[in-house]
Amino acid sequence: MKLVNIGENRDPRLNLAIEEYVIRNFPTGEDYVLFYINNPSVIIGKNQNVFEEVNLNYANLNKIEVVRRISGGGAVYHDHGNLNYSLISKSGEYTLDSLSGFNKEVVGCLNKLGVPAVQNKRNDIYLDGKKISGNARFSSKDILCTHSTLLFDADINHLRNSLDVSKVNSDSKSTKSVRSGVNTIKEYLKKDFTIDMLKDELTNSIFNKNISLVELSESDYNGILKIQNKKYNLWEWNFGRSPKSKIKREVKFRDEVILFEIEIKEGIITNIDASGSTQFSDIKNLMEEIKGAKYIIDKLRNTIDNYKIENEVKVLLKSIF
């Protein structure tokens, strides 16, 4: 097993591109491990609907990136307090039982540090009954990749709010996330213990201080950037791949309750209707103009702001996105 050195990079798009590059281009016959830390971001599963999984208003206001990965599973929040690790097997010998064994090493390392972590049958890791690590996987022919999160000192408010879609009534055939109570490791450790120290402890424990390090070359980075630019940088990948859905929102306007129904296909608003109001004829033209637009909050709100209509109505319409 070899450790791939990705340096101090914090860009979730680049880190996911590095992971995919290793999966698709590194030599067979070896197993690889990557440790990485991302800037504030929500990473969604390949088959998920971003409009159902992410509080886009909150993410937008707090500059939290939204990026889609190639594996299945649910949405997770990352930031500088979240240590992530990927196990990539190209040896043909790695199985999900291997993940169990790897996570046992992680749990063992945490226990030695005084953190009473435990592992369940799904290979998730819990601390005092709350989740600190989950995992997802990607497989292709003889390749298996599993990646896991490890909550060290993540911003729990950002985590909860960015994934809080309780007010969104949506219907699609996407993979839904399973929400769990979460915990963080930091409070169980000495005050001066850092996430980089945790990474070092894990690598030394897992590799038994005999680390075989792989450095990425300039040629590797050229290939990585191609993947990033053709996939992870694109709105079409991160948002447009969302399954067809219908979002319903109820808002109160001039003592009436209006039900908006927004139909979205490939991230594009294909239809938008409103019912429950007798005063709605004056904004139907604006709704027609919004049809065909990408569901990008800033751009939609700019369109509304630039439309000649009462400010009160503008506020109403912007509240549904």
C-alpha positions in Angstrom: 0.0 0.0 0.0 1.3 3.4 -1.0 0.5 6.9 0.3 -0.1 9.5 -2.4 1.2 13.0 -1.4 -1.2 15.7 -2.5 0.5 18.5 -0.7 -1.4 21.3 1.1 -4.1 21.6 -1.5 -7.6 22.4 -0.1 -9.7 22.7 -3.3 -12.4 20.0 -3.3 -12.6 20.0 -7.1 -8.8 19.4 -7.4 -8.8 16.7 -4.7 -11.6 14.8 -6.3 -9.8 15.1 -9.7 -6.6 13.7 -8.0 -8.5 10.8 -6.6 -10.1 10.0 -10.0 -6.7 10.3 -11.7 -5.2 7.8 -9.4 -8.2 5.5 -10.0 -7.9 5.7 -13.8 -4.2 6.2 -14.4 -2.0 4.8 -11.7 -0.3 1.4 -12.3 -2.3 -1.7 -11.4 -1.0 -4.2 -8.9 -0.9 -1.6 -6.1 -3.2 -0.2 -3.4 -3.1 3.6 -2.7 -4.1 5.9 0.2 -4.9 9.6 -0.1 -5.4 11.9 2.9 -6.9 15.3 2.1 -8.6 18.3 3.7 -11.1 20.5 1.7 -12.2 24.1 1.9 -15.8 24.5 3.1 -17.9 22.4 0.7 -20.8 19.9 0.4 -19.8 16.8 -1.5 -22.8 15.0 -3.0 -23.1 11.5 -4.3 -23.1 10.7 -8.0 -26.8 9.9 -8.1 -28.1 12.6 -5.8 -30.3 15.6 -6.6 -28.4 18.7 -5.4 -31.7 20.6 -5.1 -32.9 18.1 -2.5 -29.7 17.6 -0.6 -28.2 21.0 -0.2 -29.5 24.2 1.3 -28.3 26.2 -1.7 -29.3 29.6 -0.1 -27.1 28.9 2.9 -24.3 27.5 0.9 -24.4 30.5 -1.4 -24.3 33.0 1.4 -21.5 31.3 3.3 -19.4 30.5 0.2 -19.7 26.8 0.6 -18.8 25.0 -2.6 -21.0 22.2 -4.0 -19.2 19.4 -5.8 -20.4 16.0 -7.1 -18.2 12.9 -6.6 -18.1 9.8 -8.8 -19.1 7.4 -5.9 -22.6 6.8 -4.6 -23.8 7.5 -1.1 -25.1 10.6 0.6 -24.1 14.3 0.9 -21.4 15.2 3.4 -20.0 18.5 4.6 -16.2 19.2 4.5 -14.1 22.0 5.8 -10.7 22.5 7.4 -11.8 20.5 10.4 -12.6 17.4 8.4 -9.9 14.9 7.5 -10.8 12.7 4.5 -9.1 9.5 3.3 -9.5 7.4 0.2 -8.4 3.8 -0.3 -7.9 2.9 -3.9 -7.2 -0.7 -4.8 -5.8 -1.6 -8.1 -4.3 -4.9 -6.9 -7.5 -7.0 -7.2 -7.1 -8.0 -3.6 -8.9 -5.2 -1.9 -12.4 -5.8 -0.7 -14.9 -4.1 1.6 -13.5 -6.3 4.3 -10.3 -4.5 3.7 -12.1 -1.2 4.5 -13.2 -2.8 7.7 -9.7 -3.7 8.6 -8.4 -0.2 7.6 -11.0 1.5 9.8 -10.1 -0.8 12.6 -6.6 0.7 12.4 -8.2 4.2 12.4 -10.3 3.3 15.5 -7.2 1.8 17.1 -5.2 4.9 16.6 -8.0 7.1 18.0 -8.3 4.8 21.0 -4.6 5.2 21.7 -5.0 8.9 21.6 -7.8 8.7 24.2 -10.7 9.0 21.9 -13.3 6.2 22.7 -14.3 5.6 19.0 -16.1 2.4 17.9 -16.8 1.0 14.5 -20.2 -0.5 13.4 -21.1 -3.2 10.9 -21.3 -0.7 8.0 -17.8 0.5 8.7 -19.0 3.8 10.0 -17.2 5.2 13.1 -19.0 6.5 16.1 -18.1 8.5 19.2 -20.4 8.5 22.2 -23.2 7.3 20.0 -22.7 10.0 17.3 -21.2 9.6 13.9 -17.7 10.9 13.2 -17.0 9.0 10.0 -19.0 7.6 7.1 -17.9 6.1 3.8 -18.9 5.7 0.1 -17.5 3.6 -2.7 -16.8 3.5 -6.4 -15.9 0.4 -8.4 -14.9 -0.3 -11.9 -13.7 -3.7 -13.2 -10.9 -4.7 -10.8 -10.7 -1.3 -9.2 -12.4 -0.4 -5.9 -12.3 3.0 -4.2 -13.7 3.7 -0.8 -13.5 7.2 0.7 -14.3 8.2 4.3 -14.7 11.4 6.3 -13.3 11.9 9.8 -14.8 14.8 11.8 -12.0 16.4 13.7 -13.2 19.9 14.4 -15.7 20.7 11.7 -18.0 23.7 11.9 -21.1 21.9 13.1 -23.4 24.9 12.4 -22.3 25.0 8.8 -22.6 21.2 8.6 -26.2 21.2 9.8 -27.4 24.3 8.0 -25.8 23.5 4.6 -27.5 20.1 4.7 -30.8 21.3 6.2 -33.4 20.9 3.4 -36.3 20.4 5.8 -38.3 23.3 4.1 -37.9 21.8 0.6 -40.7 19.7 -0.6 -39.3 17.9 -3.6 -40.0 14.8 -5.7 -37.4 12.9 -7.7 -35.9 9.4 -8.1 -32.5 10.4 -6.7 -30.5 8.7 -3.9 -31.5 10.3 -0.6 -29.1 11.0 2.2 -29.6 9.4 5.6 -29.1 12.1 8.3 -27.2 11.1 11.5 -26.3 12.9 14.7 -22.6 13.9 14.5 -19.7 14.4 16.9 -16.2 15.8 16.6 -12.8 14.4 17.8 -11.1 17.5 18.9 -12.7 18.0 22.3 -11.4 14.5 23.4 -7.8 15.6 22.7 -5.3 18.0 24.1 -6.0 21.6 23.3 -2.9 22.0 21.1 -3.6 18.8 19.1 -4.2 19.7 15.4 -5.7 18.0 12.4 -2.3 17.7 10.8 -1.0 15.9 14.0 -4.0 13.5 13.6 -3.0 12.9 10.0 0.6 12.1 11.0 -0.6 9.8 13.8 -2.9 7.9 11.4 -0.3 7.6 8.7 2.4 6.4 11.1 0.0 3.9 12.7 -1.4 2.5 9.5 1.9 2.3 7.7 3.8 1.3 10.9 6.2 4.1 10.3 7.3 2.5 7.0 5.6 4.8 4.6 6.0 4.3 0.9 5.3 7.8 -0.5 4.2 8.5 -4.1 4.9 12.1 -5.4 2.7 13.5 -8.2 4.7 14.6 -11.2 4.1 17.6 -13.5 2.7 15.1 -16.0 0.3 13.7 -13.4 -0.9 17.2 -12.6 -1.5 18.0 -16.2 -3.7 14.9 -16.4 -5.4 15.8 -13.1 -6.2 19.4 -14.3 -7.8 17.9 -17.5 -10.1 15.8 -15.3 -10.9 18.8 -13.1 -11.7 21.1 -16.0 -13.8 18.6 -17.9 -15.8 17.5 -14.9 -15.5 19.0 -11.4 -15.3 22.6 -12.5 -18.4 22.3 -14.6 -21.9 23.3 -13.5 -23.2 20.6 -15.8 -21.5 17.9 -13.6 -22.1 19.4 -10.2 -25.7 20.6 -10.7 -26.9 19.5 -14.2 -26.6 15.8 -13.4 -29.4 16.0 -10.8 -32.4 13.8 -11.7 -35.5 15.5 -12.9 -37.4 16.9 -10.0 -40.3 19.1 -8.9 -39.7 21.5 -6.0 -42.7 22.9 -4.2 -42.6 26.0 -2.0 -45.4 27.7 -0.1 -45.1 31.4 0.6 -47.5 34.0 2.1 -48.1 37.1 0.0 -50.7 39.8 0.7 -52.6 37.5 3.1 -52.7 34.7 0.6 -50.8 31.5 0.5 -49.2 30.8 -2.9 -47.9 27.4 -3.9 -45.0 27.6 -6.4 -44.1 24.4 -8.3 -40.7 24.5 -10.0 -39.9 21.7 -12.4 -36.2 21.1 -13.0 -34.5 18.8 -15.6 -30.7 18.6 -15.9 -30.5 21.7 -13.7 -32.7 23.7 -16.0 -36.0 25.2 -15.0 -38.4 23.7 -17.5 -41.6 25.0 -15.9 -42.7 27.2 -13.0 -46.3 27.6 -11.9 -48.1 29.3 -9.1 -51.5 28.7 -7.6 -53.6 30.0 -4.7 -53.5 33.7 -5.6 -56.0 36.0 -7.4 -53.3 38.7 -7.9 -50.8 36.7 -9.8 -51.3 37.8 -13.4 -48.8 40.7 -13.1 -45.8 38.4 -12.7 -46.7 35.5 -15.0 -44.5 37.1 -17.7 -41.6 37.1 -15.4 -42.1 33.4 -14.6 -42.1 32.7 -18.4 -38.8 34.5 -18.7 -37.3 32.4 -16.0 -38.2 29.2 -17.8 -35.2 27.7 -19.6 -32.7 29.3 -17.1 -30.1 27.3 -15.2 -31.0 27.0 -11.5 -28.2 29.3 -10.3 -29.5 31.4 -7.4 -27.5 34.6 -8.0 -28.4 34.7 -11.7 -32.1 34.0 -11.1 -32.2 36.8 -8.4 -30.4 39.2 -10.8 -33.0 38.5 -13.4 -35.8 39.2 -10.9 -34.1 42.4 -9.7 -33.7 43.7 -13.3 -37.4 43.1 -14.1 -39.8 46.0 -14.0 -42.1 44.9 -11.2 -43.0 46.0 -7.7 -40.2 45.5 -5.1 -42.6 43.6 -2.9 -43.2 41.0 -5.7 -39.4 40.8 -6.3 -38.8 39.9 -2.7 -41.5 37.2 -3.0 -40.1 35.7 -6.1 -36.5 35.7 -4.8 -37.6 33.9 -1.7 -38.6 30.8 -3.7 -35.0 30.2 -4.9 
